[in-house]
Amino acid sequence: MCFLSFLYLCALNYYIYFMVQKEKIIDQAAQMFRQQGIKSVRMDDIASAVGVSKRTLYEMFESKDELLYLSIRYMQSSRMEAIGRDVKAQRDSLFYLFEVMERMLDHKDTHRRISHNLRKFYPETFERVRKEAEEESGKLLFSMIKHYIDCGLIMPTVDVKLSVTILYYTTTTLVVTADNMSLPEGVSLEDALSYTIVNFFRGIATIEGVRQIDQYIAQKKQ
């Protein structure tokens, strides 16, 4: 092996190690931000948790803002990818779609807390994350609706882009403004979100889609 090839392999191995280490740090930071809150977690805490020096951490990430941004986008992208896989796994059933939506609601409190703190303490990062999350969520919802049109569960005449916009902003508004809402007695935010999502899809579903949705609602009431 010539000297240049040796240098190339060394550089390649270092790059792979660097990227793997960076991904591990982002994953660890994401867990810490989610569990402890973005304001409470310091760069020193992250460096200690992953076993690197603070200097090394700043060599990989220019600032806490950058690591915070990458960590939140990592959380969002992982969740979106999982949802996409789960929906495709049940090609002919809307049941799984609603189960996936319910799992998303399990993270609503964390989502609200992180969004609130981002908006308050890191407004530029908040706006950047919001725009990219909106675009990514929109693409996922678009592919989901198109998927169920192909399955014969949603009417082919549906305006997919308009449907995506209505569903996204309706559910997002419910989550973000939950503290200022006055829901009927005995109705939780989870109930309101589930009601919104189920009836939204019922309104654009085919006869078979409505049959599946009504069956799902009946099972939920048992």
C-alpha positions as a Markdown table, in Angstrom:
| # | Residue | x | y | z |
|---|---|---|---|---|
| 1 | Met | 0.0 | 0.0 | 0.0 |
| 2 | Cys | 1.4 | 3.4 | -1.0 |
| 3 | Phe | 1.7 | 6.2 | 1.5 |
| 4 | Leu | -1.1 | 8.2 | -0.1 |
| 5 | Ser | -3.5 | 5.3 | 0.2 |
| 6 | Phe | -2.5 | 4.8 | 3.8 |
| 7 | Leu | -3.3 | 8.5 | 4.5 |
| 8 | Tyr | -6.6 | 8.2 | 2.7 |
| 9 | Leu | -7.6 | 5.2 | 4.8 |
| 10 | Cys | -6.6 | 6.9 | 8.0 |
| 11 | Ala | -8.6 | 10.0 | 7.0 |
| 12 | Leu | -11.6 | 7.9 | 6.1 |
| 13 | Asn | -11.5 | 5.9 | 9.4 |
| 14 | Tyr | -11.2 | 9.2 | 11.3 |
| 15 | Tyr | -14.2 | 10.7 | 9.5 |
| 16 | Ile | -16.3 | 7.6 | 10.2 |
| 17 | Tyr | -15.3 | 7.7 | 13.8 |
| 18 | Phe | -16.1 | 11.4 | 14.0 |
| 19 | Met | -19.6 | 11.0 | 12.4 |
| 20 | Val | -20.4 | 8.0 | 14.6 |
| 21 | Gln | -19.3 | 10.0 | 17.7 |
| 22 | Lys | -21.3 | 13.0 | 16.6 |
| 23 | Glu | -24.4 | 11.0 | 16.1 |
| 24 | Lys | -24.0 | 9.5 | 19.6 |
| 25 | Ile | -23.6 | 12.9 | 21.1 |
| 26 | Ile | -26.7 | 14.2 | 19.3 |
| 27 | Asp | -28.7 | 11.2 | 20.5 |
| 28 | Gln | -27.5 | 11.6 | 24.1 |
| 29 | Ala | -28.2 | 15.4 | 24.0 |
| 30 | Ala | -31.7 | 14.8 | 22.6 |
| 31 | Gln | -32.5 | 12.5 | 25.5 |
| 32 | Met | -31.2 | 15.0 | 28.0 |
| 33 | Phe | -33.1 | 17.9 | 26.5 |
| 34 | Arg | -36.3 | 15.9 | 26.4 |
| 35 | Gln | -36.0 | 14.6 | 30.0 |
| 36 | Gln | -34.4 | 17.6 | 31.8 |
| 37 | Gly | -35.5 | 20.6 | 29.7 |
| 38 | Ile | -33.4 | 22.6 | 27.2 |
| 39 | Lys | -32.6 | 25.4 | 29.6 |
| 40 | Ser | -31.4 | 23.1 | 32.4 |
| 41 | Val | -28.9 | 21.1 | 30.2 |
| 42 | Arg | -25.4 | 22.7 | 29.9 |
| 43 | Met | -22.7 | 21.8 | 27.4 |
| 44 | Asp | -20.6 | 20.6 | 30.4 |
| 45 | Asp | -23.4 | 18.2 | 31.3 |
| 46 | Ile | -23.5 | 16.8 | 27.8 |
| 47 | Ala | -19.7 | 16.5 | 27.6 |
| 48 | Ser | -19.7 | 14.6 | 30.9 |
| 49 | Ala | -22.5 | 12.3 | 29.9 |
| 50 | Val | -20.8 | 11.3 | 26.6 |
| 51 | Gly | -17.3 | 11.1 | 28.1 |
| 52 | Val | -15.6 | 13.8 | 26.1 |
| 53 | Ser | -14.1 | 17.1 | 27.1 |
| 54 | Lys | -16.0 | 20.4 | 26.6 |
| 55 | Arg | -13.4 | 21.5 | 24.2 |
| 56 | Thr | -14.0 | 18.4 | 22.0 |
| 57 | Leu | -17.7 | 19.1 | 22.2 |
| 58 | Tyr | -17.2 | 22.6 | 20.8 |
| 59 | Glu | -14.9 | 21.3 | 18.1 |
| 60 | Met | -17.8 | 19.2 | 16.9 |
| 61 | Phe | -20.6 | 21.8 | 17.5 |
| 62 | Glu | -20.1 | 25.5 | 17.3 |
| 63 | Ser | -22.5 | 26.3 | 20.1 |
| 64 | Lys | -25.3 | 24.9 | 22.3 |
| 65 | Asp | -27.8 | 26.4 | 19.8 |
| 66 | Glu | -26.3 | 24.2 | 17.0 |
| 67 | Leu | -26.4 | 21.1 | 19.1 |
| 68 | Leu | -29.9 | 21.9 | 20.4 |
| 69 | Tyr | -31.1 | 22.4 | 16.8 |
| 70 | Leu | -29.6 | 19.1 | 15.6 |
| 71 | Ser | -30.9 | 17.2 | 18.7 |
| 72 | Ile | -34.5 | 18.4 | 18.2 |
| 73 | Arg | -34.4 | 17.7 | 14.5 |
| 74 | Tyr | -33.1 | 14.3 | 15.3 |
| 75 | Met | -36.1 | 13.7 | 17.6 |
| 76 | Gln | -38.5 | 14.9 | 15.0 |
| 77 | Ser | -37.1 | 13.1 | 12.1 |
| 78 | Ser | -36.9 | 9.8 | 14.0 |
| 79 | Arg | -40.5 | 10.1 | 15.0 |
| 80 | Met | -41.6 | 11.0 | 11.4 |
| 81 | Glu | -39.7 | 8.0 | 9.9 |
| 82 | Ala | -41.2 | 5.6 | 12.5 |
| 83 | Ile | -44.7 | 6.8 | 11.7 |
| 84 | Gly | -44.1 | 6.5 | 8.0 |
| 85 | Arg | -42.9 | 2.9 | 8.4 |
| 86 | Asp | -45.8 | 2.0 | 10.7 |
| 87 | Val | -48.4 | 3.3 | 8.3 |
| 88 | Lys | -47.0 | 1.5 | 5.4 |
| 89 | Ala | -46.9 | -1.7 | 7.4 |
| 90 | Gln | -50.7 | -1.7 | 7.5 |
| 91 | Arg | -51.5 | -0.9 | 3.9 |
| 92 | Asp | -55.2 | -1.8 | 3.9 |
| 93 | Ser | -56.3 | -0.5 | 7.3 |
| 94 | Leu | -57.0 | 2.9 | 8.8 |
| 95 | Phe | -56.9 | 1.4 | 12.3 |
| 96 | Tyr | -53.1 | 1.5 | 12.5 |
| 97 | Leu | -53.1 | 5.1 | 11.4 |
| 98 | Phe | -55.2 | 6.1 | 14.4 |
| 99 | Glu | -53.0 | 4.0 | 16.7 |
| 100 | Val | -50.0 | 5.8 | 15.4 |
| 101 | Met | -51.7 | 9.2 | 15.9 |
| 102 | Glu | -52.5 | 8.2 | 19.5 |
| 103 | Arg | -48.8 | 7.3 | 20.1 |
| 104 | Met | -47.9 | 10.8 | 18.8 |
| 105 | Leu | -50.3 | 12.3 | 21.4 |
| 106 | Asp | -48.3 | 10.5 | 24.1 |
| 107 | His | -45.5 | 13.0 | 23.4 |
| 108 | Lys | -47.6 | 16.1 | 23.3 |
| 109 | Asp | -46.5 | 17.3 | 26.8 |
| 110 | Thr | -42.9 | 17.0 | 25.9 |
| 111 | His | -43.5 | 18.7 | 22.6 |
| 112 | Arg | -45.3 | 21.6 | 24.2 |
| 113 | Arg | -42.6 | 22.0 | 26.9 |
| 114 | Ile | -39.8 | 22.0 | 24.4 |
| 115 | Ser | -41.6 | 24.3 | 22.0 |
| 116 | His | -42.4 | 26.8 | 24.8 |
| 117 | Asn | -38.8 | 26.9 | 26.0 |
| 118 | Leu | -37.4 | 27.1 | 22.5 |
| 119 | Arg | -39.7 | 30.1 | 21.7 |
| 120 | Lys | -38.7 | 31.8 | 25.0 |
| 121 | Phe | -35.0 | 31.2 | 25.2 |
| 122 | Tyr | -33.9 | 30.4 | 21.6 |
| 123 | Pro | -36.3 | 32.2 | 19.3 |
| 124 | Glu | -34.2 | 31.9 | 16.2 |
| 125 | Thr | -33.7 | 28.1 | 16.7 |
| 126 | Phe | -37.4 | 27.8 | 17.4 |
| 127 | Glu | -38.4 | 29.4 | 14.1 |
| 128 | Arg | -35.9 | 27.3 | 12.2 |
| 129 | Val | -37.1 | 24.1 | 13.8 |
| 130 | Arg | -40.8 | 25.1 | 13.3 |
| 131 | Lys | -40.4 | 25.8 | 9.6 |
| 132 | Glu | -38.5 | 22.6 | 8.9 |
| 133 | Ala | -40.9 | 20.5 | 11.1 |
| 134 | Glu | -43.9 | 22.0 | 9.3 |
| 135 | Glu | -42.4 | 21.0 | 5.9 |
| 136 | Glu | -41.5 | 17.5 | 7.1 |
| 137 | Ser | -44.8 | 16.9 | 8.7 |
| 138 | Gly | -46.6 | 18.2 | 5.6 |
| 139 | Lys | -44.7 | 15.8 | 3.4 |
| 140 | Leu | -45.5 | 12.9 | 5.7 |
| 141 | Leu | -49.2 | 13.8 | 5.9 |
| 142 | Phe | -49.3 | 14.2 | 2.1 |
| 143 | Ser | -47.8 | 10.7 | 1.5 |
| 144 | Met | -50.2 | 9.2 | 4.1 |
| 145 | Ile | -53.3 | 10.6 | 2.4 |
| 146 | Lys | -52.0 | 9.6 | -1.0 |
| 147 | His | -51.3 | 6.1 | 0.4 |
| 148 | Tyr | -54.9 | 5.7 | 1.6 |
| 149 | Ile | -56.3 | 7.1 | -1.6 |
| 150 | Asp | -54.3 | 4.3 | -3.5 |
| 151 | Cys | -55.7 | 1.8 | -1.0 |
| 152 | Gly | -59.3 | 2.9 | -1.7 |
| 153 | Leu | -59.9 | 4.2 | 1.8 |
| 154 | Ile | -59.9 | 8.0 | 1.0 |
| 155 | Met | -61.8 | 9.5 | -1.9 |
| 156 | Pro | -59.6 | 10.2 | -4.9 |
| 157 | Thr | -61.3 | 13.6 | -5.4 |
| 158 | Val | -59.9 | 14.9 | -2.2 |
| 159 | Asp | -57.6 | 18.0 | -2.4 |
| 160 | Val | -54.6 | 16.5 | -0.7 |
| 161 | Lys | -52.6 | 19.7 | -0.2 |
| 162 | Leu | -55.6 | 21.5 | 1.4 |
| 163 | Ser | -56.4 | 18.5 | 3.6 |
| 164 | Val | -52.8 | 18.4 | 4.8 |
| 165 | Thr | -52.9 | 22.1 | 5.7 |
| 166 | Ile | -56.2 | 21.9 | 7.6 |
| 167 | Leu | -55.2 | 18.8 | 9.5 |
| 168 | Tyr | -51.7 | 20.0 | 10.4 |
| 169 | Tyr | -52.8 | 23.5 | 11.6 |
| 170 | Thr | -55.9 | 22.2 | 13.4 |
| 171 | Thr | -54.0 | 19.6 | 15.5 |
| 172 | Thr | -51.0 | 21.9 | 16.1 |
| 173 | Thr | -53.2 | 24.7 | 17.3 |
| 174 | Leu | -55.0 | 22.3 | 19.7 |
| 175 | Val | -51.7 | 21.2 | 21.2 |
| 176 | Val | -50.1 | 24.7 | 21.4 |
| 177 | Thr | -53.1 | 26.5 | 22.8 |
| 178 | Ala | -54.3 | 23.7 | 25.1 |
| 179 | Asp | -53.7 | 25.8 | 28.3 |
| 180 | Asn | -56.0 | 28.5 | 27.1 |
| 181 | Met | -58.8 | 26.3 | 25.8 |
| 182 | Ser | -62.0 | 25.6 | 27.7 |
| 183 | Leu | -63.0 | 22.1 | 26.8 |
| 184 | Pro | -66.4 | 20.5 | 27.8 |
| 185 | Glu | -66.4 | 18.9 | 31.2 |
| 186 | Gly | -64.9 | 15.4 | 31.2 |
| 187 | Val | -63.2 | 16.0 | 27.8 |
| 188 | Ser | -59.4 | 15.8 | 27.8 |
| 189 | Leu | -57.0 | 17.2 | 25.3 |
| 190 | Glu | -56.3 | 13.7 | 24.1 |
| 191 | Asp | -60.1 | 13.2 | 23.5 |
| 192 | Ala | -60.3 | 16.5 | 21.6 |
| 193 | Leu | -57.3 | 15.6 | 19.4 |
| 194 | Ser | -58.5 | 12.0 | 18.8 |
| 195 | Tyr | -62.0 | 13.4 | 17.9 |
| 196 | Thr | -60.5 | 15.9 | 15.5 |
| 197 | Ile | -58.3 | 13.4 | 13.7 |
| 198 | Val | -60.9 | 10.6 | 13.5 |
| 199 | Asn | -63.6 | 12.9 | 12.2 |
| 200 | Phe | -61.3 | 14.6 | 9.8 |
| 201 | Phe | -60.5 | 11.3 | 8.1 |
| 202 | Arg | -64.1 | 10.2 | 8.3 |
| 203 | Gly | -65.1 | 13.3 | 6.2 |
| 204 | Ile | -62.7 | 12.4 | 3.4 |
| 205 | Ala | -63.0 | 8.6 | 3.5 |
| 206 | Thr | -64.6 | 6.3 | 1.0 |
| 207 | Ile | -67.5 | 3.9 | 2.0 |
| 208 | Glu | -65.0 | 1.3 | 3.0 |
| 209 | Gly | -62.9 | 3.9 | 4.9 |
| 210 | Val | -66.0 | 5.1 | 6.8 |
| 211 | Arg | -66.8 | 1.5 | 7.7 |
| 212 | Gln | -63.3 | 1.0 | 9.1 |
| 213 | Ile | -63.5 | 4.3 | 11.0 |
| 214 | Asp | -66.9 | 3.5 | 12.5 |
| 215 | Gln | -65.6 | 0.1 | 13.6 |
| 216 | Tyr | -62.6 | 1.8 | 15.2 |
| 217 | Ile | -64.9 | 4.3 | 17.0 |
| 218 | Ala | -67.1 | 1.5 | 18.2 |
| 219 | Gln | -64.2 | -0.4 | 19.6 |
| 220 | Lys | -62.9 | 2.7 | 21.4 |
| 221 | Lys | -66.2 | 3.1 | 23.2 |
| 222 | Gln | -66.2 | -0.5 | 24.5 |
